[in-house]
Amino acid sequence: MRISVSSDMDEGVARLVVAELERRGHSVVRHGALCADERDDWAYCSEAAARDVAGGRAEQAVVCCWTGTGASIAANKVSGVRAALCTDSYTARGARRWNDANVLALSLRLTSAPLLTEILDAWFESEPSQEPDDQDNIRRLGRLEGEASEPPMS
């Protein structure tokens, strides 16, 4: 699988993410501090990775910043992206299953090497739910992306 990875810092967890994804056989596209030719601010590099997913240049992305919050917010501004900030394997599993998340956001501060392995295991072992209610929620997200304001559907 082709996966874009962005980080606003070239250190610890960011390097581990790239190494672990490559060890698992994935092709990695680097952005931000992981790529010498790019701006490394979290909003810019997270957008670049998210645009890879939205544009079909990558199937998924992993975006990182100190807390993971900014990276998640920036990625979610790109149409077609469903980024989830995951701090544990349970959240990663649920993000893939119930939210069909295609971008994993990680905290550089909180994610240890063992925790990273658990999160990635859960992320890649999980598939999006085919339950009608779950699929309806995902379709609703797609409709919300293009709407400035609309009354909630009941």
C-alpha positions in Angstrom: 0.0 0.0 0.0 1.2 3.5 -0.7 1.0 5.7 2.4 1.9 9.4 2.8 3.5 10.3 6.1 3.9 13.9 7.4 5.5 15.3 10.5 6.4 18.8 11.6 9.5 17.4 13.3 12.0 14.8 12.1 12.5 12.9 15.3 11.6 9.8 17.3 8.1 8.7 16.5 8.0 10.2 13.0 11.1 8.2 12.0 9.6 5.1 13.7 6.4 5.5 11.7 8.3 5.5 8.4 10.5 2.6 9.4 7.6 0.5 10.7 5.5 1.1 7.6 8.4 0.2 5.3 9.1 -2.9 7.4 5.5 -3.9 6.8 6.0 -3.6 3.1 4.3 -0.3 2.4 5.6 2.4 0.1 6.1 5.6 2.0 5.8 9.2 0.6 7.4 11.6 3.0 6.2 15.2 3.7 7.2 18.1 6.0 10.2 17.6 8.2 10.7 14.1 6.6 11.3 15.7 3.2 14.1 18.2 2.8 12.3 20.1 0.0 9.1 20.8 1.9 7.7 23.2 4.5 7.6 21.5 7.8 4.8 23.4 9.6 2.0 21.0 10.7 -0.8 22.7 8.7 1.2 22.5 5.5 2.7 19.1 5.7 -0.6 17.5 7.0 -2.4 19.1 4.1 0.1 17.7 1.6 -0.3 14.1 3.0 -4.1 14.5 3.0 -4.1 15.8 -0.6 -2.2 12.6 -1.6 -5.1 10.5 -0.2 -7.8 12.7 -1.7 -6.0 12.8 -5.1 -5.4 9.0 -5.2 -1.6 9.3 -5.0 -1.8 7.4 -1.7 -4.3 5.0 -0.2 -3.9 6.3 3.3 -1.8 8.7 5.3 -0.3 9.2 8.7 0.0 12.8 9.9 2.0 13.7 13.0 2.5 16.8 15.2 3.3 17.4 18.8 -0.2 16.6 20.1 -1.6 15.2 16.9 -4.5 17.7 17.1 -3.4 20.2 14.6 -2.3 17.6 12.1 -5.8 16.0 12.4 -7.6 19.3 12.0 -5.5 20.3 8.9 -6.0 16.9 7.3 -9.7 17.0 7.9 -10.0 20.2 5.9 -9.2 18.3 2.7 -12.3 17.0 1.0 -12.6 13.2 1.0 -10.3 12.8 4.1 -11.5 11.3 7.4 -8.6 11.8 9.8 -8.7 10.3 13.3 -6.4 11.2 16.1 -5.6 7.9 17.7 -3.9 7.5 21.1 -4.5 3.8 21.5 -5.3 0.7 19.6 -9.0 0.7 20.5 -9.5 4.2 19.0 -7.5 3.2 15.9 -9.7 0.1 15.4 -12.9 2.0 15.8 -11.7 4.8 13.5 -11.2 2.3 10.7 -14.3 0.3 11.5 -17.0 2.9 12.2 -15.6 6.0 10.6 -13.8 4.5 7.6 -10.9 6.8 8.5 -8.3 7.0 5.8 -5.8 9.2 7.7 -4.2 8.3 11.0 -3.2 11.3 13.2 -0.6 10.7 15.9 1.0 12.6 18.7 4.7 12.9 18.6 4.7 13.5 22.4 2.4 10.7 23.5 3.1 7.8 21.1 5.8 5.4 22.3 7.4 2.7 20.1 5.3 -0.1 21.6 2.1 2.0 21.5 2.8 2.8 17.8 3.0 -0.9 17.0 -0.3 -1.6 18.7 -2.0 1.4 16.9 -0.7 0.3 13.5 -1.7 -3.3 14.1 -5.2 -2.3 15.0 -5.4 0.2 12.1 -4.3 -2.3 9.4 -6.3 -5.2 10.9 -9.5 -3.3 10.8 -11.8 -2.9 7.8 -14.7 -0.4 7.4 -18.0 -1.7 8.6 -20.5 -2.7 6.0 -23.5 -2.2 8.4 -26.1 0.0 6.9 -26.1 2.5 9.7 -22.3 2.9 9.6 -22.4 3.3 5.8 -25.1 5.9 6.1 -23.0 7.9 8.5 -20.1 7.8 6.1 -22.3 9.0 3.3 -23.6 11.8 5.5 -20.0 13.0 6.1 -19.5 13.1 2.3 -22.6 15.3 1.9 -21.5 17.6 4.8 -18.2 18.3 3.0 -20.0 20.2 0.2 -22.6 22.0 2.3 -22.2 25.3 4.0 -25.2 24.8 6.1 -28.2 22.6 6.0 -30.6 21.6 8.8 -29.8 18.2 10.3 -31.5 15.2 8.8 -33.6 13.2 11.0 
